[in-house]
Amino acid sequence: MAPPKGKQGTKGNKQILEENKQTVKFYVFMEFGATVFNLGCNVLFNWDDFTTARWFWLVFTLAVYFGCIQFLLYMSKPKFGEDGKVTDGGLDLNMEAGVAEHVKDLIILTVICQVTSVFSIYFWFLWLLAPGRAFQLVWTNILGPWFFQPAPEVDDKKQKKLEKRMIKRHHR
């Protein structure tokens, strides 16, 4: 199937609101499923190995989930008019290359770590990908362009003017 040609149509506030609700619901179910799976498997199969570290990671996971969902809900908070109609559907959580995309990636990474940690607690080291990705984003979008930006080009007129100023300052 060929991709559609032309400008992509804009979404209405109602559509954004509904899609945002579905997106948040999907990620809450994903988090809930991973947590239930993790707890169930640890209670059934790893009870002797259910140490403080596993409790720490469970609390850490729940904190990450809570923070991410609250952030998504804050971003997608709709505004209603006096008549009850949607005046603003909030930010579109499904927009590509937005902040919500990175928050959803963090949720997915945490779910992967939580589910695989049933087999070995060392799978939590995968969570080190999060600060690595954050550094990569900061480097490519902020620091790299700032450090490696080309020097401003000066035309011949400005160059001669600057040279004359330097000679005058030097001879004073």
N, C-alpha and C positions, 0 to 999 in steps of 0.2 A: 504494500500500500504506500503510495507516494505521500510525502508530507504536504499539508495544506499550504497553498501559495498565498502570498499577500499578508496583510496585517492581521495579527491575531485579535479577535474580538475581545472587548473588555467585559469583565464580569460585573454583574449588578451587586448591590449591597446585600440583597437577600441571598443570592447564590454564594457570596463569600461567607456570609454568616453560617449557612448550612454546611458548606464544605469545611469550615473551621471546626464546627461542632463534631463532624464526622472524623476529622483528623485527630482532634484531642481524644475522642472516644477510642479510636483505633490504638493510639499510643498508651492510653490507660489500660486497655485490655491486654496489650502486649506486656506491659510492666507487671500487671497482676498475674498473668499466666506464667511469666518467668519466675516471679517470686513464689508462687504456689508450687511450681515444679522444683525449684531449688529447696524450699523448705521440706516438701514431701520427700524428695530423694535423700536429703541430709538426715531427716528423722528416721526414714526406713533403712537406709544403707550405711550412713556415715555417723550414726549416733555416738559411737565410741570416739570418733574423731571430730565431734562437734565442739570445737575448742573456742576460746575467746576470739581467735582470729576469724573464725567463721561468723561469730556474732558481730564482730566489728564490721566485716564486709557486708553483712545483711543490713545493719544500721546505715552504713555508708551508701549502699544501694538505694535504700528507701529515701534517704536525704537527697540524693541526686535526682531520683524520680520526682519527688515532691517539688524540688526547685525547678526542674525543667517544665513540669506541667503547669506550675504557677506562672512561670515566665511565658509559656505559650498562651495561657488564659489571659494574662495581662496584655500581651501583644494583640490578641484577637478580640479584645473587649469591644462590643458593639455600643453604639449610641442610638438611643431611641428619641423620637420627637414627642411632643405633648400628646399627639393623637395615638401614640403607641407604634407608629411605623418606624422602620429602621432608617435612620438618617446616615449612619456610617456603620458598615459591617465590620470594622476593625481591619487590621492588617491581614493580608492574605497569607496564611500559613503555608500554602502550597506553592508560593512564588519561588522560582528557581533563583539561586544565588542570594538568598536573603538570610538574615540572622536565624530565622526559624529553621532553616535547612540544617544549620550547624547544631542547633539544639536537638533536633530530631536525630541527627547522626550520633550525638552524645547518648541519647536514650538507647539507640540501637546498639552502640558499643557496650553500654552497661548491661543490656539484656544478654548480649553474647558472652560477656565476662561472667555474668551470674549463672547462666545455664551451663557453660563449660566448666565452671568452678566446682560443679558436682563431681567431676572426674578427677580434678586436681586443683588444689588451692592456688597453684602457680599460674593458672590461667588469668588471675587478677593482674598479672604483669601486663596483659594486653591493654589495661586501662592507661598505661603510660603512653599509648598512642594519642590520647586526648591532648596532653600538654605539647606533645610533638606536633600535632596538627595545628594547635593554636599558635605555636611559634612559627610554623611554616606560613600560616595566613598573615601573621603580623609582619614577617620578613618580606613576603612577596607583595603585600599591599601597602605597607607603610615604610618599613626600614630600608628595604632594598632600593626602591625607587628614590628614596631620599638620599641614600649614600651614593648611589651611582648615577645620579642625574647628570646630564651633560652640562658643561659650563655654558653660561649664557653667551650667545654669539654677539660680538660687537662689530658693527660695520666700520669701514675705513674712516668715515668722518668722525665718529665717536672715538675711535682709537687715536687719531691725530689730536683731538681735543684733550683727551686724557694725558697723552704724552706731553703736550704743551703745559698742562697744569702741573704735572710732575716736575718738569724742568723749572718752572717758575717757583715752585715750593722748594726745590733743591737749591736754587741760587739765592734764596732769601737769607 
